[in-house]
Amino acid sequence: MSIITIVGSGMMGSAMSVPAADNGHQIRLVGTPLDREIIASVQKNRYHPRLDFTLPEAVQAYQIEQLQEVLPGSDLLIGGISSFGIKWFEEQVLPLLPDRLPVLLVTKGLEAQPDGNLLPFPLAIGSRLAQPRPLHAIGGPCTSYELIRRQHTAVAFCGSDLELLQWQRKLLATEYYHVRCTTDVKGLECAVALKNAYALAVTMAVGMTERQHGIDCPEFYNPAAALFGQSVREMGRLIRLLGGQPDCISYAAGDLYVTVYGGRTRKLGRLLGRGLSFQEAKKELADVTLESVAIVSSTAQALRQQAASGRVRLEDYPLLMMLDAIINHQAEVQVPWDRFGE
Amino acid sequence: MSIITIVGSGMMGSAMSVPAADNGHQIRLVGTPLDREIIASVQKNRYHPRLDFTLPEAVQAYQIEQLQEVLPGSDLLIGGISSFGIKWFEEQVLPLLPDRLPVLLVTKGLEAQPDGNLLPFPLAIGSRLAQPRPLHAIGGPCTSYELIRRQHTAVAFCGSDLELLQWQRKLLATEYYHVRCTTDVKGLECAVALKNAYALAVTMAVGMTERQHGIDCPEFYNPAAALFGQSVREMGRLIRLLGGQPDCISYAAGDLYVTVYGGRTRKLGRLLGRGLSFQEAKKELADVTLESVAIVSSTAQALRQQAASGRVRLEDYPLLMMLDAIINHQAEVQVPWDRFGE
């Protein structure tokens, strides 16, 4: 039995308590300042309102002010924050942690570097740490509401220390939560971050069909499949460009497959495909913050910077540049079908 | 205006008449001996019963006995047969064709070679021709019923003669039918043949969920996404093993995406996932012949043969070997989740 502290009680962070509890561990779930109501509810009767699910008995919930209380004795800290909370996590949480406490992040995202490179969070944050510490991350297709229902889920843990990764796998892997370990941090993290961007492109096909044939039309798959294939092509190029191994395209593809089925990214892609401008679509979605939008913008900006110095050709990324044009330059949807496969 | 002769009036062969007609060509649609009723119907009022669709006015239909009548003047011959008809096409049709008539196949499949290699049909057949002739093929995600509805569709034409491929693209590409040309025959054809095998594995997830949660349960995506990712990984390995370029994984992924949504392969995968044996599932599907089953068997056999001589490791293909065990060795579904990513 180990003690696993999860900081961030959003859907994915909280869902990690299920495999952890199934393996007999104690879980200390600490909310961020944005999670007050969730934590209050879990403290009352273990009910998680956003997951609509009663968390395991092994879960104890704490408000953020109690973080320092719960750290002693913790064997592993899971960072359960989204990419929008990663700066807070780096500045407010990491400095409080005991030196040797390993950290495993569920956060997906790439940080733009001054030279036009993009670094996965564990590497970007790791490079700034005064005191080096193992920063690992989880990638792969996993929706929280299926994880809590113990559906078969295959993910990878990545980081520099393979032995430590394998120990973390031992803590968390179950008969339904399948974990691979890899030291290819760039490959895995680029793959799972980029799929959010490209899911926007694939789901546009749904909206385009609705625009053409009416909202109740049968779903067509040829256009989405064309966009899916081109997404895999561009993600493969980006993974190599950013220093990852080619095999990580399999994580990107599997993760893209699950992301296009639901959630806010699909809603946004569908609205854009119907012909709404990005501003109109954002209004319709009540201005929710979307990781897909952030990753499109940072990747496009990095590519432009690298293209300016002749290191990449923007023509190799027609879908990403289309997404950037829609999101950041008020462009209409204009799928560059005939440039696919170039 | 050119004259395009299509041999084989199944769904995909016949659907090719739509972009051809939209480009102003005359189409001579010749049925195989199995297509008599379809041809009779098209001759009567251009109605194609299996597509439930009235073919363009530019289509003239002919029974197989009229093949030699319609060949003179033809500029291009499209082979619209399935892999089960390819031997017939090679033996009965190819020898009748004028020497310089280019052939473009919609057929997907790999032919086992005595040395344990697998060759795409255009290369396997091409190597046996007494008189060399350009044999080209179409690959990529394209369902016939969406093509006839002019949905955006992105495919590739492959063959050895790039100039001839580009001329064929000019004949057939439209504002909705997008065509790339590639000389990577092995890569493209392996990709689009293999996706039929792996679609069986991905769709098993649907049946497994139904078995666990009942037939009316919501669909879960984590298991299918895990299978999808592993499929992409194994297809990538197979494409390289069989001599294709890595970029073709994007065709395999896009094509897998569309194939898991519907059709007979999904039906079979679902039944197997529910726990039916292959024999029981085949009976339920009224013994339809499935390209997915054929490609699983021939690929597994080739891998075993290559493994015996130390050229591959069967452990690198756990999903394919699972499919082979179910189809050819009466095994139950036992997904090797923990071997994914190895």
Contacts between the chains, C-beta under 8 A, distances in Angstrom:
chain1	res1	chain2	res2	distance
A	140	B	226	7.8
A	140	B	229	7.3
A	141	B	221	7.5
A	141	B	222	6.2
A	141	B	225	3.4
A	141	B	226	6.4
A	141	B	228	7.7
A	141	B	229	6.5
A	142	B	222	5.9
A	143	B	221	6.4
A	143	B	222	6.0
A	146	B	220	5.1
A	146	B	221	6.7
A	146	B	222	4.3
A	147	B	222	7.0
A	149	B	220	7.3
A	151	B	209	7.5
A	151	B	220	4.7
A	151	B	222	4.7
A	151	B	223	5.6
A	152	B	205	7.8
A	152	B	208	7.9
A	152	B	222	6.5
A	152	B	223	4.2
A	152	B	226	6.2
A	152	B	335	7.2
A	152	B	337	5.8
A	153	B	222	4.2
A	153	B	223	7.3
A	153	B	226	6.5
A	154	B	222	7.9
A	154	B	225	7.9
A	154	B	226	3.5
A	154	B	229	6.8
A	154	B	230	7.3
A	154	B	337	6.2
A	154	B	340	5.1
A	154	B	341	7.2
A	156	B	341	6.4
A	178	B	226	7.1
A	178	B	337	4.5
A	178	B	338	5.5
A	178	B	340	6.6
A	180	B	340	6.9
A	180	B	341	3.9
A	180	B	342	7.7
A	182	B	341	7.7
A	205	B	152	7.8
A	208	B	152	7.9
A	209	B	151	7.5
A	220	B	146	5.1
A	220	B	149	7.3
A	220	B	151	4.7
A	221	B	141	7.4
A	221	B	143	6.5
A	221	B	146	6.7
A	221	B	257	7.4
A	221	B	258	4.4
A	221	B	261	5.3
A	221	B	262	7.7
A	222	B	141	6.1
A	222	B	142	5.9
A	222	B	143	6.0
A	222	B	146	4.3
A	222	B	147	7.0
A	222	B	151	4.7
A	222	B	152	6.5
A	222	B	153	4.2
A	222	B	154	7.9
A	222	B	258	6.6
A	223	B	151	5.6
A	223	B	152	4.2
A	223	B	153	7.3
A	224	B	257	7.0
A	224	B	258	7.6
A	225	B	141	3.4
A	225	B	154	7.9
A	225	B	254	4.6
A	225	B	255	6.7
A	225	B	257	4.9
A	225	B	258	3.8
A	226	B	140	7.8
A	226	B	141	6.4
A	226	B	152	6.2
A	226	B	153	6.5
A	226	B	154	3.5
A	226	B	178	7.1
A	226	B	254	6.3
A	228	B	141	7.7
A	228	B	253	6.4
A	228	B	254	4.7
A	228	B	257	4.4
A	229	B	140	7.3
A	229	B	141	6.5
A	229	B	154	6.8
A	229	B	250	4.7
A	229	B	251	5.9
A	229	B	253	6.0
A	229	B	254	2.5
A	229	B	255	7.3
A	229	B	257	7.6
A	230	B	154	7.3
A	230	B	250	6.9
A	230	B	254	7.5
A	232	B	232	7.7
A	232	B	249	6.7
A	232	B	250	4.4
A	232	B	253	4.3
A	232	B	254	6.8
A	233	B	247	6.5
A	233	B	250	3.8
A	236	B	246	7.7
A	236	B	247	7.3
A	236	B	249	7.1
A	236	B	250	6.9
A	246	B	236	7.7
A	246	B	246	6.4
A	247	B	233	6.5
A	247	B	236	7.3
A	249	B	232	6.7
A	249	B	236	7.1
A	249	B	249	6.4
A	250	B	229	4.7
A	250	B	230	6.9
A	250	B	232	4.4
A	250	B	233	3.8
A	250	B	236	6.9
A	250	B	341	7.6
A	251	B	229	5.9
A	253	B	228	6.4
A	253	B	229	6.0
A	253	B	232	4.3
A	253	B	253	4.9
A	254	B	225	4.6
A	254	B	226	6.3
A	254	B	228	4.7
A	254	B	229	2.5
A	254	B	230	7.5
A	254	B	232	6.8
A	255	B	225	6.7
A	255	B	229	7.3
A	257	B	221	7.4
A	257	B	224	7.0
A	257	B	225	4.9
A	257	B	228	4.4
A	257	B	229	7.6
A	257	B	257	6.9
A	258	B	221	4.4
A	258	B	222	6.6
A	258	B	224	7.6
A	258	B	225	3.8
A	261	B	221	5.3
A	262	B	221	7.7
A	335	B	152	7.2
A	337	B	152	5.8
A	337	B	154	6.2
A	337	B	178	4.5
A	338	B	178	5.5
A	340	B	154	5.0
A	340	B	178	6.6
A	340	B	180	6.9
A	341	B	154	7.2
A	341	B	156	6.4
A	341	B	180	3.9
A	341	B	182	7.7
A	341	B	250	7.6
A	342	B	180	7.8
